[in-house]
Amino acid sequence: MDQRPAAPQGQSPVPPGAPGGPAAHAGHMSGEHATPPAGGNPTTSRVSVISESAPRPGPPQDASAEEYRWHSYAMRPAGQPDAVRFIDIHKSFGRTHVLRGLNMALPEGMVSMILGPSGTGKSVCIKHMVGLLYPDSGDILVHGRSVPDMPDSELFEMRKRFGLLFQDGALFGSMNLYDNVAFPLRQHTEKGEDEIEEIVMRRLTEVGLADARWKMPNELSGGMRKRAGFARALVLEPDILLFDEPDSGLDPVRTALLGELILRIHREMMEEAKRKRREHLPTFCVVTHDIMSARRVADYINVLWKGRIVEAGPADEMLSSDNPFIRQFLSGESHGPLTMD
């Protein structure tokens, strides 16, 4: 593969506080105990204080410093290795600059959220993780491997380690629910139908749809289609599960129930991964702009605006941030740096 372009001149490849960036301040505050990797020893999450003397990245080309005044670029560690890491990612579509030097990490074994106003590139991030889009410059690492540098054969295998829940479930309209959920197993494995049935029914039972196995997608409610998509995303036992605005189109009660389901499935997958001593712990990434979902579900929060991370860190730290933009967005206030413009 051709060598990736270098980062635009004058921009720091990794901002202060980002993994691999300038060193953080020696002091730290205690955090909650993070779940250790399978078979490992418990570790404690520490929230680093970003050094006041670390250089601040300049704004993107053709952007002013005023536009990025609220971006502190603070990325507080979670005490876990990164399952996915974005390093100075730039991506444009024509004259529209979407990602403008994005540095972001998804800690392994946690439920992470990518939050931000509409149109800030959240869903574009998902497509980069699985190699459906390639950056104009920068790198994306999945468990330490560069996605843009992967040959096609390795990329196809890597994608099997991901599960993806689309906004509307993305079920095949000509297949019943059972066949929709069985599709990845029939497409990507050589399992027999008896084994496929066992896996499919286990996942349908987990999401409360075992009795609906023969229904067609047009017979399902919006919430049922989401849960069906969730079941299908689980059948290949992925290391990383991506949710692209799973609460879109759901009422508040069903949004809350879906959040509880996400937490329960993650907890069960964590227990299974540790019991089987798997190489990687399950990592969930939820892309949304729903603040209540973040408060219920998130272990770690990345707030994205104008193509860069404003701040990132453990959920309890982010929800008590004194950054005016973070405070406004996570509380849903009308007054603050974010306007209708």
N, C-alpha and C positions, 0 to 999 in steps of 0.2 A: 504494500500500500504506500502511496506517496506520503512523504513527510508532511505532517500537519503544519500549517502556517504558524509563524511566531505570533505572540501576543502583540497588539498594537503598541507602537512606540510610546514610551512615557507612562505605561500602565504597569503597576506591580502585578506579577503573575499570581501571587497569593497575598491577600490582605492580612494585616496584623490580626492575630487571634485565630486565623484559619489553620487547619492542619498543615504542617509544613511551613507555616509563615513565621514571622518574627516571634521571638520567644515571649511567652506571657510572663506577667509579674510573678515573683516567687511566692507571694502570699496566696492563700486560697480559703474558700469557705467550705464547710462540710456539706455534702449532698446526701441523697438517699443511697442505699446500697444498690448497686446495679447487679443484675443477674450475671454470673460468670459464664464464660464459654463452657460448652459441654465438657465435663471432666476436669475443669480448671478450678482454681481457688477463688473465693469471693473477692471482689475488688470494690473499692469505694469510689463513687463518682465525686469528682472535685470540680468546683466552679472556679475557673481561673479568672483573675482580674487582669484585663488587657493593659499592658504597659502604656503609661501616658506618653512615654518617649518614643514609642514605635511609630514609624512613618505612616501617615494616612494615605491610602491610594488616591490618586487624582481622579477626577470625573472622567467618564468616557469621552472620546473625541466628539466634537460638536455638541457637548453638553456643558452646562455651567456648574461650578461648585455649589451654587445656591440650590440647584435641583437635587443635589445629593447631600444636603446639609444634615438630614436626619439619619443618614446611613452611618452608624457607628462601626459597622463591620465586625462587631463583637460576636465571636463564635465560641460559646462556652462548652467545654468538653463534657461528655456524658459518661466517661469512664469505661467506654466500650470501643473496640475497633470499628472502623467504618466499613459497612457493607457496601455502600455506594459513596463515591466522592467526585464532585465536580471541581475541576481546577481551571480557573480563568476562562470559562466558556463564553464564547461570542457566537451569536447566531442571528442572522438577518434574513428577511424575506423581501427581496427587492430593496426598497428604500426604508423598510420598516425594521428597526433594530429591536429585537426582542430580548435576547440575553446579551448583557453588555459587560462581561467580565465576572461571570457568576462563579462564586466559590461556595460550595454547600456540601454537607455531609449527612448521611443517614446512618446512625449508629446501629450496629448489629444487635439483634435480639430485642429491639424496642419498637413501639408504635410511634413513628414520626409523622409529623404533619408539615405540609408545605402550604402556608397561608399567604394570602395577598389579595389585593383588589383584582377585579376582573380585568382580563387582558394583559396581565403582567408576565405571562409565559409559564404558568404552572403546568399546564398540560404538555407544553413543549418539552419540559424537563423529563416527563415520563417517556416520551418518544426517543429522547436521547439515551436514556438508560438502557433501552432494549435494542438500540441500533436501528430504529426506524428513521431517525434523523441523525445527521452527523454535524458536529460543530464546524463553524468556519475556522475557528482556532480554539486551542485549549484541549483538555483531555477529560474523559470520564472513566473512572476506575470502578469495576465491580469485583469485590473481593481481591483487590490489588491488580487486576488485569485490565489493560486499556481496551475499552470497547471499540474506538475508532481504528485501532491497530489490529484487531482480530481478523484472521482470514475467515471467509464465509463459513467454512465447516465448523470452526470453533464458535463463531457467532450464533449459528443455528443451535448448537448444543447449549450455549450460554442462555439462550432465550427460554429453554425448557426449565431453567431454574427460576423463572419468573412466572407469577400468576398475575392476571390483569382483570380487574372488574371495571368495565366501561360504564359510562354514565347511565345508559339505558339498559344495561345487561347484555346487549348485542347478541341476542339469541337468534338462531337460524329459524326463520318463520315456517319452513317446511318440515321441521323436525319436532317431535314431541319433547317434553322436558327431559326424559330419560336419555334420549339419543343426543340431545344438546350437551348434557353433562358428560356423556361417554365419549364424545367426539375427540377430545385431546388424547385419550387413551388409545382409541382405535387408530388415530393418525400418527402418534409418536412412539407407541410401544408395540410389542408383539404378544401382549397378554391375551389369554383366552377369554371367551365371553363370560364364563363363570366367575373368573377373577375380576373382570370389568364390572359385572353386576354387583359383586360384593363391595367394590370401591365406590361405585356410583351411589348405591343405596346408603352406604355409610355417610357420604357427604350430604345427600339429600336429607337424611335424618337429622344431621347436625344443624341444618338450616331450616328445619321444620317443613320440608316439602315432600316427604316420603309418600304421602297419600295423593300427591298431584303428579306422579311420575308420568302418567300417560296424557296429561293435558298438553295442548298446543300453546305456544306463546301468546296468541291472541285471546286465550281464555284466562290468562294470568293478570293479576293487578300489577301496578307499577312496583310495589314493594316485593311481590313474589318474583317478578322478573329480576330485580336486584339480587335477591337471595339465590335465585337459580344461577345467575352469573357468578356469584360468590362460590357456590358449590363447584361449578365448572373450573374456576380458577384454582381450586384446591386439589383436584384429582391427581395432578402430577407431583404432589408434595413439594411445592416450590420453596426455595430458600428465601425469596423476596416476593412479597405480594403488594401490588400497586392498586390503589383505589382512585379512580379519576372522578371526583365529585360524586361519591356514592349517595349523598343525601339530596342530589338534584331531583326536584319533582316530588319529593316525599313530604307529607305533613309532619309537624313537629313530633308527634307521638311515634310515628314509624321511623323517623330519623333517630330518635333516642333508642328505640329498640334495635335498629341496625347497629348503632354504636355499641350497645351491650353485646350484640352478637360478634362484632369484630373483636372486642376485648376477650370474650369467652374463647373464641377459636384461637386467638393468639396465645392465650394461657395454655390451652390444651396442646397446641403445637410446640410450645416451649417445653412442656413436661415430656412430650414424646421425644423431642430432639435430645434432651439430656438423658433420657432413659436409654436411647439407642446410640448415644455418644456420637452424634453427627458432627461433621466438620464445622458446620455453620448453624447458628441459631436463627430461627425465623425472624425476618425483618418485615414489618408492615410500613407502608408509606401511603398516607391519605392526603390527596390533593383536594382542597376545599377552600371556600371563603366563609363557611359557617362557623361562627365563633363558639356556639354552644357545643358543637361536635368536638372542637378542640379542647374545651374545658372538660368534657366527659372522657375523651379517648386518649389524648396525646400524652406520651412520655417525653417527647422532644419536639420542639417547634422551630421551624425555619420560616421567617417572614420575608417574602419576596416582594420587591417594588422596583419598578423601572429597570428590570433586568439584573438586579443585584440583590443580595441578602442585606436587609437592614440590620437585623440581629438574629441570632440563633442560640438556642440553649435548652436546658431542661424545662419542662412545661411550667413548673412552679416558679422558676426564676423569670421566665418570659411574662407570665401573667401578672407579675409584680414589677415589671420593668418601669423605670422612670423616663424612658425615651418617649417624648411626646407623640411620635407617630405610632409606636407600638402600643402605648396606652390608649390612644384614640381608636386604633383598629380593633384591638382585642376587647374593648368595652363597647364598641359600636356607637361611639359618640359622633355627633354631627359637627362639632367644633374641634378644629385641630389642623395639622398640616395637610391632611388628605381632603381634597375638595372634589367637586364634580368635574373639574377640568381634566 
